C-alpha cells in the first residue's frame, strides 16, 4: 500500500541576524555638542552590541543638506545604511525603492519588538511613519512639536489664572496683553499680543486646533477648503485687525523675554533660545509650552518626529541597521539622548525614566505631554513635500485676506495646486 507523502509547506522567509563585522554608515543632522553626545552613544553601541556590528556616524549638515546628498546618492550609489530625515523625504525615497519597509524587522520574532515594546510606543507614531500602502518607512528617534510659548506670570498679572482653554479665551488674553502694552507706550506700543508668522507650520497648527486637516472626508485627496480652514484663518486675521497679533523682525524669543509678547509660536527645540532670552532680559517670569486651543476647547500642536530610515542593501546590512535603530531608540538610550538633545521621547517608558529630568527642567517638562497630543502632518501622503511648500507660499496671502470670500479663494487655488502635484507624482 502506497503511503501518501505529506505536502511540503513553504516556511516564511526568516530575517537572519547580521554577521560579525558588518559596518553601518549612519547619516544624521546633529553638530557641535549634540554631535559629540550622539557619537558617544554610537561608540557605546559599537563596544557593547552582541552582534559585532560597527556603526560609523556622519554629520551631514541640516535636513535640507541630507536630502540633497541623498538625492544625489540615489544617482551615484553613494548612500548610507541608516539616514535621519523628515518623514516626507523618507516616504518619497521609499516610492523610488531607496528606503525599505521596516515592518518585517519590527515584527520579527527574534530581533523585532515585543508586543509590550510596540504598545509602549505612542500610538500616533506608527501612523506618522507609515505610507498609505502600509509600509512602515520612518521610525521615530525622538519627537518635538510646534507649540505656543506662554508667559504664566504676566497672564496672572493681567487677571488670567490659567492658560487659554478655548480660542475665545486665547483672543481675550492676547488682546489684554496688547492693550496693556499700548498703554505703556514707547517701544511697547503695538506689541504684547500673539507673535504670528504666516508659515505652513503655524497655519497648520491653528487648522488642527480648529478641528481641520489637509485631506477630504475619505482621505483620498487634498482639500483645504473646509469651514475649519476658513475659520482658523479668520481667527488669526481678525486678531491682527484688532491689534492683538503682530510680527517681530526675527525670532520672537527676545521680545517674549522683554514682555513684548504674551504668546509666541516655536518648536519645543527652541527652548534654549527662550531660556537665554529671559535670562538676558533679567526676567524671572514663569513661562512654558501650551497647546493651541480651538473654539470648542480642542487642543492641538503640530507634532514632528526626528525619523530614521534604512536604505536597501544586503539582508545582513538591513538587519544590522534595524538592530542599531532598535538599540538607539530603546527607552534607556533614548532617555540618555533626550537629556542632552533637548527633544522628547517616543515611548511611555522613556517618559517615566525622565521624571527626575523633568523635575529639574520645569519648562521642558511642560512639553512632555504636548508632543503626544498631535496631530502630525500627513507626511507620507503623496507629494506632501511639494504641497507643504505651496502652503508656505500661500500663508502670507491667507494672512493678508480680510474676508471669508478672499480666504476661500486662496484655499481653492491651494487645493487645486495640491492635487495637481499629486497627479504629477503619480
Steps between C-alpha positions, in 0.01 A plus 500: 500500500639838399545755774402849389779745561393809697499823301799719555403825670709795393640663812496880510838651428679582824695818549849389596706678761806683365849354511796630692677790337206656316563875474213749492530858376261734684418847366356746753437875537666581833805720550703654782417363848204296378728329250752413771230359726341295221836362390571400858181295495603340171840413652317330786299293252815401312667385821207314651276355229504121490487479121839648417339785304706816451317828436679796343308826561529800267368852556359603162377850582133589534197313368516684169866404459421135566218503247727652235780249569261206509333602175843525337592164653199331342661578166861428599441207736680678786243448774509421873337203672302708751385855429331761714246703305156650505223246452393647169852457361514139617160434341616658174814285500296189577291572191817470288623186681768680702355435850381163630180404677603436861193289581673158457779607736277664759271195505780238484452243774860503616639843416192719480293671766288306746129577532583681823764712328267582212223608738753717684538714187268803493206389281519776237863430414448183298237679292733798457772278351280277284415557134144468366588153368597383849881515486667615823781709351585751776585396856498772770825591673342779704225754454433870532205728431402846391342646814385825655758652736302659784590741782308368802613777737403789273166336419423479872583869542258574216229314694517153346561214742533228233619465142231547233279193465306619193571720199286778649704490819822517298369809320398658831842445657718619210278805446529585869880479473496719188282759674732505802805565283320766295433679827870478587588665169853557377669188367213293638232660281367252246640201687375266769273254325569193291802500270392317186704429188301382198657162429385147424594385850308772683195501273464122524537524880187716526321295234542196725375683808186596308442131421610511138754308296649494152295223337144446382248297700609159371872583509557453128596854389614835633226743597578830673158657446332379819315740728758418767776629271307820433419551870860439614630752247245766591568445870860612451413777255226646717740516794754672277237757402433562870871561566538180703732321253829642381838401356860543610797552269656166594433213738267635772672354806670832598166682485334236713778530756438877504123458550424627152312178423272298723502210252737403221523188283805278496631148473566346838858467373525878537496471879869597553452821303198600708688422821782728382251774405333505842843496666628786282192703593552425873145364493414232755140454382363148492452395138457180304333315214126459438285365217288719275134486607215484250147644518367198688805448717675252271874523564759449230866536424675437170701193594825408329717194526872461446484191281741226394484288185690199368646495148468185283814286505583142593282319752784515753542875456129564536468283812806665653349841425175402673682361805688829536177701472331272753789551745524876449127553553460266797360687801827499696709632212230736381478650848876551502488677161194712589682647798769645275307538174210695649229309314226274635464124525278279289409240762313505829792326671740773387272757657517313832880481483516877458297589809804642681608690189152651476512610863834673440382660174147629558466682167608190308251303710209713374555351154518132600130434443464739207702312240265205543191722460562548129389475238781463249506618142410235235863460402456164330211618280606544135686822411484640857846658469388706201154567642650627824718745307186621324327553836803696615483715186126558555527580872571872457210535254270332752631728776423811293147397405228705670181305417392136495449528124863605451621219725290241315637613164857443622406162648332389177813583301712323760281189478514494122879541496544231766305240308677589175827431682368157597412428136854593395649263756271213405 
